[in-house]
Amino acid sequence: MSTNFDDFLKEQLKDPEFRKEYEALQPERALIQAFIDARCESGLTQKQLSELSGIAQGDISKLEKGKSNPSVRTLQKLAKGMGKVLRIEFVPEDQVTYV
């Protein structure tokens, strides 16, 4: 019997300990996905964004893989390189979905 990832995740989220850890990582996952989406929408490769922003390509790669914790200043430079502006929001907990 095969299952897709969403079904697997829904099953795992029934475990309170797993759900707690999963939810704790949500902001990081959202940041990574938003960054990847913005870079792709801009039509830029990591190398091109590196040249435009002054941020090393290796650092961009680490960010996209979730292996770095970029500063707001770094994110601002990356946003500017994409012709965008960084915006950070605080939203009520009840407006956040995890699946």
C-alpha positions in Angstrom: 0.0 0.0 0.0 1.5 3.3 -1.1 0.9 6.7 0.4 1.9 10.2 -0.5 3.9 12.5 1.7 0.8 14.6 2.8 -1.0 11.5 4.0 2.2 10.4 5.8 2.6 13.8 7.4 -1.0 13.9 8.6 -0.6 10.6 10.3 2.6 11.7 12.0 1.0 14.9 13.2 -1.4 12.8 15.3 1.6 12.3 17.6 1.6 15.3 20.0 5.4 15.2 20.4 6.0 15.1 16.7 3.4 17.9 16.1 5.1 20.1 18.7 8.5 19.8 17.0 6.9 20.2 13.5 5.1 23.4 14.5 8.3 24.8 16.2 10.1 24.5 12.8 7.2 26.1 10.8 8.7 29.7 10.7 12.0 28.4 9.4 10.3 26.2 6.7 8.1 29.2 5.7 11.1 31.5 5.4 13.0 29.0 3.3 10.1 28.4 0.9 9.3 32.1 0.6 12.9 32.8 -0.3 13.1 30.0 -2.9 9.7 31.1 -4.4 10.9 34.8 -4.6 14.2 33.8 -6.2 12.5 31.6 -8.8 9.8 34.2 -9.5 12.6 36.7 -10.1 14.1 34.3 -12.7 17.4 34.3 -11.0 19.9 31.4 -10.4 21.7 31.3 -7.1 24.8 32.5 -8.9 23.0 35.5 -10.4 21.5 36.4 -7.1 24.9 36.2 -5.5 26.3 38.6 -8.0 23.4 41.1 -7.5 23.3 40.9 -3.7 26.9 40.4 -2.8 26.0 37.3 -0.8 28.1 34.3 -1.6 26.4 31.6 -3.7 27.4 29.0 -1.0 25.5 31.0 1.6 22.4 31.2 -0.6 22.6 27.4 -1.1 22.9 26.9 2.7 19.9 29.1 3.3 17.8 27.2 0.7 18.8 23.9 2.3 17.9 25.1 5.8 21.5 24.9 6.9 22.0 28.6 7.9 20.3 31.2 10.1 20.5 34.4 8.0 20.4 37.8 9.6 17.7 40.3 8.7 20.5 42.4 7.1 21.4 39.4 4.8 17.8 38.8 3.9 17.4 42.5 3.1 20.4 42.3 0.7 19.0 39.2 -0.9 15.6 40.9 -1.3 17.2 44.0 -2.9 19.1 41.7 -5.3 15.8 40.3 -6.4 14.2 43.7 -6.8 12.1 43.1 -3.7 11.7 44.4 -0.2 11.8 42.2 2.9 8.6 42.3 5.0 8.2 40.4 8.3 4.8 39.9 9.9 3.5 38.8 13.2 0.1 37.0 12.8 -2.3 35.6 15.3 -1.7 31.9 16.1 -5.1 30.9 15.0 -4.4 32.2 11.5 -1.4 29.8 11.0 -1.9 26.4 9.4 0.8 23.7 9.5 -0.3 21.2 6.9 
